[in-house]
Amino acid sequence: MEKGSVSIHFVAAALNGAMARGMEPASILRKAGIDPSLLHQPSARVPVQAHATLLRIVAQLLDDEFFGQDSRRMKVGSFALSCLLALEGGGDVGGALSLLCRAYNTIFDDLRVAVRRDGRRAALEIAPTRPGHRLPVFAVETLFVYMHGIACWLARRRIVIEEACFPYPEPAHGAEYFVLFSTQLRFSHDQCQLWFDAETLSLPVAQDRRSAKTFLNQAPENFLVKYRNPDGFGRRVANLLRRRPPPDWPGADEAAGLLRCSPATLRRMLRQEGTSYQAVKDRLRLDLARQALARPELSIADITAQLGFAEPAAFNRAFRQWTGTTPARYRRLNGLPP
């Protein structure tokens, strides 16, 4: 999500470790600027910044940047050291991720992570260290968000997840996975993997210790949104579009003119960042759609018009393509009337 919100399910999961130690959740939530009553509203969402603040508070309280999800703590500072170690991985993203996995496998007791290559595809993989041990859902979610976010940062581009496999049934907040991970999801799978184009592993590392300082200062908020290059054309296009309502969004050629470049240059620069003009528009529309769908007073027809679609059927097709589900089902999954 370019700008956006986080499901209350993730908020509740982040609190579990603190509650297991007898800490009172309401006071923690208030420190993060989150209304504790939202925990009882399944469809509630909180701003990304508030959730990031909550994660920092919980990590400090527990001295655990993995929030009590492993039998060994990921002590505060471990995440930064792991990222810095990854930069010593030999110059390409594959080498950096291999070093990151070694660092994580030193930190954690209950799980192991690896990079797997299979032909044209590669995967980030999580597996329990003990046969039959079930990893907490939030542990898988958190670690995959960490690892994918670091990979995108290392390459300085968004890495598309072609398929995401999880060893547990679809959770109640499964609709979030379409945005967080991929539209191609497999639950109750025998593996726990995020699959992507193997050529990504050969990309040069586009970061250094100086840029790492900025990256780490922005964590974990920068993991809760899809990676964006803060200086890139994708960000410039998104900022341009946000200044207008969706029905008034310009076409790609007009947008290029407004950004003082040729259409060919815009296409090339976006392609180098792993995106396209249409993809930027789709991400923004999806975020606006999810915000609107959380408001029960808005009908599907209302949302269709707000987003600039000609008819509800067109909105339904687009939303299904983006998320793998329909707007009505998305509402039902979040406890709202369709």
N, C-alpha and C positions, 0 to 999 in steps of 0.2 A: 504494500500500500504506500503510495507516495506521501500522502498525509492521511492520518486516519486514526483508527481506534482499535482496541483489543477486546476480545470477548471476555466477559466476566469469568468464564471457565478458567482462563489462564491466571487471572487474579487469584481465584480460590486455590488453584494448584500451587502457586508460589507461596501461599501462606501455610501449607501443610507442614513443612519442616519446622516453622516457628511454633505452630500450634502443638506439634508433637513434644516440644520442649516446655509446654505449659504457658507459652506467651499468649497474650490476649490480642486477637486479630483486629478488633475495632480500633484500638489506639494506633496500631501500625498503619492501618488504612488511612486514618485521619492525618498522620504525619505525611503520607504520600499524596494527600489531597483527594482521597477517594471516599465517597460516602459509604459507610459500612452496610447500609440497607440494600445496596446494589447486589450484595452477595445472595440475596433472596429473590432476585429477578433474573431468571435464566436468559432473557434476551438482552440484558444490560451490556453496555460497552463503556470502556473508559478510554480517555485520550492516551496515546502512545507515551507522551511525556510523563503522565502520572504513573503508568505501569512501569516505566523505566525507573522512576524514583522509588517505587515500591521494591523493585528488585535490588536496587542499591541498598535500601534500608535493611531488607531481609538478609542480604549477603553480609552486611556489617554485624547484624545481631547474631548471626550464626557463625561468623568467620568462615563462610562457605559460599563460594561463587556458583555452586551447583545446588544450593538451597536444600540440603539434606537429602538429596536423591541417591547418594551413594554411601556405603558404610564408611568410607574415608572422606574427610572434608576436602574440598577444593579451596584451600585457604586463600583469603583475599590477597590478590597480587599474582596468583597462579595463572590467571587468564592472560595478563599482560606479559608475563615471562614466556608463556607458550607462544604468543604471537611474535614476540621478538626472536624466539628460537626459530620459528618457521622462516623468518627472513634469511636465515643462514643455510637454506636448503639447496643451494647449488644453482640458483638463477632461474629455474622454471617453477610453475605452479605445482607440478607433480612432486618435485623434490621438497618444496615447502610444505605441502600437505603431508608428506611422509614423515617429516620431522615433527609436525604438529601432532600426528597420531602417536608417535613415540612419546611425546611429552604427556599427552592425555593418558596413555597406557601406563605411565609411571605414576600419575596422580590417582587414577581410579582403581578400586578393588573389584567392583561388581561387574564391570563391563570392559570390553576391548573395542577399539576403533581401528579401521583400516581403509586404505584406498585399494579398490579392486579394478582391474582392467579386463574387459572381455570384448575383444574385437574393436569395433568402432565406438563402443560405449565404455564408460568408467562409472564407478559407484563409490560413494562414501558409505561405509558399512559399520553398523553397531551390533555387537553380539555379547551376550552374558558370559561371564567367565565360568559359571557353574551350570552344568546341564540341568535343564528344567527350571532354571531361575527366570522369573518374569520381571523384566525391567519395568519400573514405573512409567506410565504413559508420559508424564511430564518430563521425565529424564530423557526419553527419546526425543520429544519435541524440542527441549532446550538444547540438547547436544547437536541435533541436526541444524537448528537455527544458528548456533555458534559456528559450526564447521562450514556450512554453506556460506554464511556471512563473511567469514575469514577468506574463503576461496574467492568470492566475488571481489573483496577488497584487494587481495593479492594481485588479481588479474586486472583490476581497475575496470571491471565490466560486469554486467549482470550475467550470471551463468544460468541458463535455462535448465530446469529439472525436467527431464523427459518422462520420468516415471518414479513414483515414490511407493515403497513397499513397507508395510508395518506388520509386526507379528501379533497384533491384537485386533479385536473387532472394531468397527467404526465407532468412535466415541460420540457422545451426545453433541459435541461441538465439531463434528466431522466436516461440516460445510466450511469451516475455517481453513481446512487443509488445502482446499482448492486454490486459495489465495496464498497461503503460507508456503506451500510446497509445489504442487503440480495439479493439473486437471486430470492426470492419469494416476489414479490411486488404486492400491491393492491392500486391502485389510485382511487380517487372519492369514497372512502369508508366512511362509517358513523362513523368510529372511527379513532383515531390517536394513533397507538400502535406499539411497537417493541416486538415480541414474542420470548421467549427463553425457555430452559429447566428449569422447576420449581425447580429442585434439586440444581440449582445454588444458590438459596436463602439460602440454608442450609450450603453452603461452609463457612469455617471460614475466617474471615478477616485476610489477610496475610500482612497487612501494619501497621505501627505505626507512631507516630509523626515525628520520625527521617526520615523515608523513605518519609513521606509526604513533607518534605522540598525539597528534590530532585525532587519529582514529580511536585510540584508547580513551582519550578524554571524553569522547562522545558515546562510548559504550555504557550501558547496553541499548540505549535508544536507537542507535544505528543498526541494531540487529532486528528490531521489531518492525522495520519497514523494509521493503524490497530495496536491495542495494542501488544507490544512485551515485553517479560521479558528480560531486558538488560543482565541478567546473565544466561539465560536459553539455553537449547539445541537448541531450534528453532532458536535463534539468531546465534548460532555457526554454525548450518547447513547452514543458509542463507549466512553467511560470507564465508563459504567454497565454496558454489556454485557460488557466485559472482566473485570469482577469475578465473572462467573458462567460456568459451562460452557455451550456452545451449547444443549444440551437444556433448560436452565433459563432461557433468555432470555425476558423478558416480552414480551407483545404491546404494540402502540403505545399503547393507552389506559392500560395499567398503567405503562408507562415514563413517560408524561406525569405520572401521579400521583407517581411516585418523583422526578421532576424538579420537582415543585411547580408544574405548569402544567396547563392544560386540553389535551385532545387536539387541539382546533382550533388552539390557540396553537402546540403542538409542530409540527403539520403546516405551519402558516404560516411559522414561523421556519426550518424545514428547507427549505421551498420557496424562501425568499428566499436561502438559501445554495446553491441549485442542487442539492439532494439530497432524500432522503426517508428515513423510518425503515427501509423495506425495503432501500434502497440502502446505508445504513450497515451493516445486518446482513450484506448480501451481501459488502461489502468485507472485513469482518472474517472472515467464513466463508471467503472465497477465500484470504486470507492464511494462515489456519489450515490450509486444505486443501493449499496449496503447501508449507507446512512439513512436514505429515504425509506428503505424497507423496514428499518427499525422503528419507524413512526407509524403506528397503526391507523392514524387518522388519514393517511395518504393511500389512495387506491392505486392499483396497478396502472390504471389509465392516467392518474395524476403523475405518477413517476415517469411513465412513458413520455409524456409531454415535457416534463422538466428536463429529461435527458436528451431530448431532441430526436426521438424516434417517431416515425410516421404513424405507427400503430402498435398496440400491445403485442401482437404476434412477432413483430420485429424485435421488440425488447426481449421477449421470451427467448427467441433464437439466440440473440447475442449473449444474454445472461447464461444460458445453458452452455454456450461455447466457452465462456470465460470460466465457469465454475463447475460444470458438469451436472448442474441441477437447475430447476426452474425458480423464478422468483417466489411463487406460491409455496413450493416445497422448502425453500430457504427460510421463509417466514415460519412455517410449521416446525422446522427443526429448531428454531429459536424461540418456540413457545408463543408465537404471535398468530392471530387469525390471518388467513390468506387474503 
